[in-house]
Amino acid sequence: MRKITAGLFIAVDGVVEDPQDWHFPYFDDDMGAAVDAQLGTADTLLLGRKTYDSFAGAWPEREAAGGDDAAFAAKLGDARKIVVTRQNLESHWRNSEVIGGELIEAVTALKNEPGGDIAMSGSVSVVRQLLAAGLLDELHLLVHPIVVGKGERLFEDGGPTLPLRLLSSQTFGTGVLNLVYTSDL
């Protein structure tokens, strides 16, 4: 069975919304390596619509530009991208498709297909659903030393209790914590 990992940039107060507004001052080579280890090694990406649109609007251009992140952009481009949406895709980013049917059933089938890891980035509502259904194998949190004070948080009030087990932790020079959890107790 394939493993599903989800990577999220998160503030100390649990905010995951609009990381482009607060994340970049903390980005360094260590964080780049952590993101690449989680996202860049998967052969399939599972993305919510907003995350997909953001990625499709940036990564193909970065690949074409041939800059420092072109190799990572090529990995993302080469990966199979499965988008959770009820709308048609307007992007022409290669290897992209819309997930068919009900989310939990479709992801269960996807996990049972042959292949490597399935990685997620952002896509908070999808992460929540997969955690609640027991389908998410690892939760990779890059906890930034900032209180954002407003915005969507990873876990909503009134959500289910989800015991997690810490698999690994690392502190970067910027103060970011790289925490990897599993829900497999």
N, C-alpha and C positions, 0 to 999 in steps of 0.2 A: 504494500500500500504506500502511496506517495505521501510525503510530509508537506503540510501547509504551514508556512511561517508568515507572520505579519510584522512589519517594521513601522514604527511610528516615532515621529518627533513629538515630544511632550514636555510641557512646562511643569515646574514643581507643583503648581496648583491644579494639574490634571488637564489643562487646556491643550487641545490638539488642533484647533481651528487656525487657519491662516499662518502656518509656520513660516511662510515666506516673509512675514512681518517681524519675526523675532529670532529665527533660527540661525541665520547666516553669520552673525558675529561669533558663533561658537563652532563653526565648521572648521575642521582641520584634517590633516592626513589620517589621524587615528579614526575619526568619525567616517571619513571616506572609505577606509578599509573595512569598518564594521558594516556600512551600508552595502558595499560590494560583496562581503561575505554572505549577507542575508539575501540581497536582491539580485546581485549580479551573477550568482552561481545557479540560479533556478533556470529551468528550461521553459517554464510556464509562469506567466504573471496573471493574477486574478485581481482585477481593479474595478472599483466603483466608477460610475460615469464621470463624476467631477474630477477624480484623480486621473482617469484615462485622458480626459480632455486636456488637463494641464500637462501631462506627460507628452501627449501627441502634439501639443502646441510648442514644445521645447526640444525634446530629445532628437527628433529627426534633423532639425536644423543644427544642433550641436554636433551630430555625427557628420553631417555634410561639411561643417566648418573645419573639421579636422583639428580642433584645439586639444587642450589637455584632457578633456573628458570625452573625447570622440570614441575611444575604445569602449568605455562604459556605455555610451550611447548606442554603439553598435550591438553590444550584448543585449540591451533592452529591445532594440529593433529586431534582432534575430529571434528573440524569445516569442513563443506563442502567447498572445495577449487575449485573455478572455474577459469581456466587459460585462458587468452586472448592470443592465439597463433594460427598460421596456421600449426604448426608442431606437431608431436606426442610427448607425454610426455615420457621421459625416466626414470623419477622418479617413485618410488613405494610408495610414501608417501600416506598414507591412505586418503580416501575420496576426491581424486583429479580427476578432469575431465576438458576437454577442452570445452570452450564455443562454441556453435554451431551457425553458420550463421553470419550475419552481426552484428557488435558490438551493435549499438544503438537499433536495433530491439530485439536482444537477452537480453540486459540489461533491456529494457522496460518490456519484458515478465518476467524476473527474479524478478523485483520489484513487479509485480502483483501476484507472487506465494505466498502461505501462508508461514509464517516463521518470524523470527526475523530480526534484522538489518543485513545489508551487509556492511562489512568493507573492506577498501583498505589500503595498506601501500605502499608507493613509487608508482611505476607504473605511472610515470609522463605523458606519452603520453596518457594513458587511462584516467587519471584524466582530462587532457585538453579536450578530446573528450566528456566526460560525462558532464563537466561544460558547454561547448558550447551547448550541446543538452538539457540542463536543467534537467539532470537526477541525478546530484550529490546534495544531500541534505545538507551536512555539509563538510566544509574543515577545518581540524584540523592542524594548523601549529605550530610546535615547532621551534621557531625562535632562533637560536643560536647566541651569541654575538661574531661572527667571520666573517671576510671578507675572503672568500676563493680565490676570484680573477679570477678563471677560472672554466669552467665546465658548464654543462647544467643548465639552470635556469627554474624555475617553469613556467614562462610565457615567450613566445617567442616574439620578436619584430614583430609587424605587426599582432598580434593576435586580436581576437575580444574584444571589451569593455565588461567587465563583472562586473556590479555593485554587491557588496557584502554588507551584513549587519553583524556587529559584534554581536555574541551571548554571548560570554564570553571572559574574558582575565584574566590571572594569571601570576605572575612573580615568578620564582623559585629562590632559593638562588644562583644558578650558573649563574644567569643573563638570562637564557632562558625564553622567553615569550611563553606561551601557549595560542594561539589565535584560537578561533573557530568562523568561518564565515558560513553564509548561503547565497545562491544565491536566496532564496525565498523572494523577496521584495514584 
